[in-house]
Amino acid sequence: MTGIRLAIVGLGKIARDQHVPAIAATPGIALAAVASRNAALDGVAHFATLEELLEQAPEIDAVALCTPPQVRRAQAAAALKAGKHVLLEKPPGATVSELAPLVAAAKASGKTLFATWHSRFAPAVEPARAFLAERDIRSVTIEWKEDVRVWHPGQHWIWEPGGLGVFDPGINALSILTRILPRPVFLTRAELAFPSNCAAPIAADLNFEDETGLPIRAEFDFRQTGPQTWDIRVETDRGLLTLSSGGAKLFHDGASLIDEKEAEYPGIYRHFVDLIGRGASDVDLVPLAHVADAFMLGRRTVVEAFED
């Protein structure tokens, strides 16, 4: 095996659907091991835990942590201490403050730490950013609504403290927003709907502004059925720019500019290989900070209990 020898930690839905095929399609990196209590891959070395992996497979160069965010800090710290490069699924952790020590540990060890925001690698994101850099932006509207039963079946951790609830998908929209706008934004209002049996919200209604007072409205909802909605609409002095399908499509006043297949995770792994080659890290905590602000500022309402 040549290139970076990678281990996936946590072989759940996202790892199987996205990480495994993306790794296979990326030059310079190969899947060499899996650490998971409940799942394995044919032909790939298997360990029950990260601890077993680190002890018994010293040849592994890097780990991709696809575990729930509540446990990632300790896992990332252990991997960095063992001299491994670390890729963090989004969100990078359960809190903002837990990331700074990991950044410091990566720097001290000379290893790469990459906090991924996969939606930023969608094909319409960089073209949208370039378009908006030269426009007068007048308003932004975000609708990010999906069915939690489809995307997180039986994953009860998402409703526990640190699991983020509807912000698990909503943070994807925030990662795109903070990439494409030319100025930083800040939260001004948040309405959060919590199921009576959950510690994380199932819906959120948010307002943001930038230093110019640009109005930004975001609606997140985990109760969508039928077609899923992942849209960002930006009104400008040169018409309406719409990122649709999570950033796979781009329209200007209804005319299609980009309509491509999803390619987010191959982009993540190409970037990871490049970061390791350059001895660099990439940890942007702004999307997670916006979620933390929503929990701090948000007015909470209780809705009916969620049943998976």
C-alpha positions in Angstrom: 0.0 0.0 0.0 1.4 3.4 -1.0 0.4 6.9 0.2 -1.3 7.8 3.4 -2.6 4.8 5.3 -6.0 5.9 6.8 -8.3 4.4 9.4 -12.0 5.2 9.7 -13.2 5.4 13.3 -16.9 4.8 13.5 -18.3 2.9 10.5 -21.9 4.3 10.4 -24.1 5.6 7.6 -22.0 8.6 6.7 -18.8 6.6 6.7 -20.2 3.9 4.5 -22.1 6.2 2.1 -19.5 8.9 1.7 -16.1 8.3 3.3 -15.4 4.8 2.0 -16.1 5.6 -1.7 -14.4 9.0 -1.5 -11.2 7.5 -0.1 -11.2 4.9 -2.8 -11.4 7.6 -5.5 -8.6 9.8 -4.0 -5.0 9.4 -5.1 -2.4 9.4 -2.4 -4.6 7.9 0.4 -6.0 4.4 1.0 -8.3 2.9 3.6 -6.1 0.5 5.7 -8.2 -0.1 8.8 -11.6 0.4 10.5 -12.3 0.9 14.2 -15.9 0.1 15.1 -17.7 -2.0 17.7 -20.6 -2.9 15.4 -19.4 -3.0 11.8 -16.5 -4.1 9.6 -15.5 -4.1 5.9 -14.4 -7.1 4.0 -10.7 -7.1 3.3 -9.9 -4.2 5.7 -8.2 -4.7 9.1 -10.7 -4.3 11.9 -10.4 -3.1 15.5 -13.1 -2.7 18.1 -11.9 0.6 19.4 -9.6 3.5 18.5 -7.4 2.4 21.5 -7.0 -1.0 20.0 -6.2 0.5 16.6 -3.5 2.9 18.0 -1.9 0.0 20.0 -2.0 -2.7 17.4 -1.6 -0.8 14.1 1.3 1.6 14.5 1.7 1.8 10.7 -1.5 3.8 10.3 -0.7 7.4 9.3 -4.1 9.1 9.8 -7.6 8.6 11.2 -11.0 9.9 10.1 -13.3 10.4 13.1 -16.8 9.6 12.0 -18.1 9.1 15.5 -20.7 11.2 17.3 -19.4 14.7 18.1 -19.7 14.1 21.9 -16.7 11.7 21.8 -14.5 13.2 19.2 -12.4 15.5 21.4 -10.9 12.6 23.4 -10.4 10.5 20.3 -8.7 13.3 18.4 -6.4 14.0 21.4 -5.5 10.3 21.6 -4.8 10.0 17.9 -2.6 13.2 17.8 -0.7 12.0 20.9 0.0 8.8 19.0 1.4 10.8 16.0 -1.6 10.5 13.6 -3.1 13.0 11.3 -6.7 13.6 12.2 -9.8 14.4 10.0 -12.9 15.4 11.9 -16.4 14.9 10.5 -18.7 17.8 10.9 -19.4 19.3 13.4 -15.8 19.1 14.7 -16.9 18.7 18.3 -19.7 19.1 20.8 -18.4 22.5 22.0 -16.3 25.4 20.5 -13.7 25.5 23.4 -12.6 21.9 23.1 -11.0 22.5 19.7 -8.3 25.0 20.7 -6.3 22.3 22.7 -6.5 20.0 19.6 -5.2 22.7 17.3 -2.3 23.3 19.8 -1.6 19.6 20.0 -1.5 19.2 16.2 0.9 22.1 15.9 3.1 20.7 18.6 3.2 17.3 17.1 3.6 18.5 13.5 0.5 16.7 12.4 -2.5 17.8 10.4 -5.8 18.5 12.0 -8.7 19.0 9.5 -12.1 20.1 10.7 -14.2 19.3 7.6 -17.2 21.2 6.3 -18.2 19.0 3.5 -20.9 21.3 2.1 -18.2 23.9 1.3 -16.9 21.4 -1.3 -20.2 21.4 -3.2 -19.7 22.5 -6.8 -21.7 25.7 -6.7 -20.1 27.2 -3.5 -16.9 28.7 -5.0 -18.7 30.1 -8.1 -21.3 31.7 -5.8 -18.5 33.2 -3.6 -16.9 34.7 -6.7 -20.2 36.1 -8.0 -21.1 37.7 -4.6 -17.6 39.2 -4.1 -18.5 41.7 -6.9 -22.1 42.4 -6.1 -24.2 44.5 -3.7 -26.0 41.9 -1.6 -29.4 43.0 -0.4 -30.8 39.9 1.5 -30.2 36.2 2.1 -32.8 33.5 2.8 -31.9 30.0 3.8 -34.3 27.0 3.8 -32.7 23.8 5.1 -35.3 21.2 5.8 -34.9 17.4 5.8 -36.4 14.2 7.3 -34.3 13.1 10.3 -35.7 9.6 10.0 -34.2 9.3 6.6 -30.7 10.7 7.3 -30.3 9.6 11.0 -32.4 6.5 11.5 -32.1 5.3 15.1 -29.2 7.7 15.9 -30.4 8.8 19.3 -27.1 10.6 20.0 -28.3 13.5 17.8 -30.9 14.4 20.3 -28.6 14.4 23.3 -26.5 17.3 24.6 -23.8 18.0 22.0 -25.6 16.1 19.3 -26.9 19.4 17.8 -30.3 18.2 16.7 -31.5 20.1 13.6 -28.2 22.0 13.6 -26.5 18.8 12.4 -27.7 19.5 8.9 -28.3 23.3 9.6 -24.6 23.8 10.2 -24.0 22.7 6.6 -26.0 25.7 5.5 -24.0 27.9 7.9 -20.7 26.6 6.5 -21.8 27.6 3.0 -23.1 31.0 4.2 -19.9 31.9 6.0 -17.9 30.8 2.9 -19.8 32.7 0.2 -20.5 36.0 1.9 -17.7 38.7 1.7 -18.2 39.8 5.3 -18.6 38.0 8.7 -22.1 37.7 10.1 -23.5 37.5 13.6 -26.7 36.2 15.1 -29.4 38.6 16.2 -32.4 36.3 16.9 -33.0 32.6 17.4 -36.2 30.6 18.0 -35.6 27.0 18.8 -38.2 24.2 19.0 -37.3 21.3 21.3 -39.3 18.0 21.4 -40.4 17.4 25.0 -38.2 14.3 25.2 -35.1 15.7 23.5 -32.2 17.9 24.7 -31.5 19.2 21.1 -33.9 21.2 18.8 -35.9 19.7 16.0 -36.4 23.2 14.3 -34.8 26.6 14.3 -35.7 30.0 13.0 -32.7 32.4 12.9 -31.8 35.9 11.9 -28.3 37.2 11.2 -26.7 40.4 10.0 -23.3 41.7 8.9 -21.7 45.0 9.8 -23.8 46.7 7.1 -27.1 45.4 8.4 -27.6 42.9 5.7 -30.7 40.9 6.6 -30.2 37.1 6.7 -33.0 34.7 7.6 -32.5 30.9 8.1 -35.1 28.2 8.7 -34.0 24.7 9.7 -36.4 21.9 10.2 -35.9 18.1 10.8 -39.5 17.3 10.2 -39.6 17.6 6.4 -41.2 14.8 4.5 -41.2 14.1 0.8 -38.7 16.2 -1.3 -35.9 17.6 0.9 -35.0 21.3 0.8 -31.5 22.7 0.9 -31.6 26.1 -0.6 -29.9 29.5 -0.2 -31.3 32.5 -2.0 -29.3 35.7 -2.3 -30.9 38.9 -3.6 -28.3 41.2 -5.2 -28.2 44.3 -7.4 -27.7 42.0 -10.3 -30.6 39.6 -9.6 -31.3 36.5 -7.6 -28.6 33.9 -7.0 -29.8 30.6 -5.8 -27.8 27.7 -4.5 -30.0 24.6 -4.5 -29.7 20.9 -3.6 -27.2 21.7 -0.9 -24.9 23.6 -3.3 -24.9 21.1 -6.2 -26.9 23.5 -8.3 -26.5 27.3 -9.0 -29.1 29.5 -10.7 -29.0 33.2 -11.6 -32.5 34.7 -12.1 -33.7 31.2 -12.8 -31.0 30.4 -15.4 -28.9 27.4 -14.6 -25.2 28.1 -14.1 -24.1 24.8 -12.5 -25.9 21.5 -12.2 -23.4 18.8 -11.2 -23.3 15.6 -9.2 -22.4 15.6 -5.6 -18.6 15.5 -5.1 -18.1 16.9 -1.7 -16.3 14.1 0.1 -13.7 13.5 -2.7 -13.0 17.2 -2.4 -12.5 16.8 1.4 -10.0 13.9 0.9 -8.1 15.7 -1.8 -7.7 18.7 0.6 -6.7 16.4 3.4 -4.0 14.8 1.3 -2.8 18.3 0.3 -2.8 19.5 3.9 -0.7 16.5 5.1 1.7 17.1 2.2 2.2 20.7 3.2 2.3 20.0 6.9 -0.7 22.3 7.5 -4.0 22.2 9.4 -7.4 23.6 8.6 -9.7 24.3 11.5 -12.5 26.9 11.0 -14.8 27.1 14.0 -17.1 29.9 12.7 -20.0 27.7 11.8 -19.9 25.9 15.1 -19.7 29.3 16.9 -22.9 30.4 15.2 -24.6 27.2 16.6 -23.3 27.9 20.0 -24.7 31.5 19.8 -28.1 30.1 18.8 -28.2 27.9 21.9 -27.1 30.9 24.0 -29.4 33.5 22.5 -32.3 31.3 21.4 -35.8 31.5 22.8 -37.0 27.9 23.4 -40.4 26.4 22.8 -41.5 22.8 23.6 -43.2 20.7 20.9 -44.5 17.2 20.9 -42.2 14.3 21.7 -40.1 12.9 18.8 -40.6 9.2 18.0 -38.1 7.6 15.6 
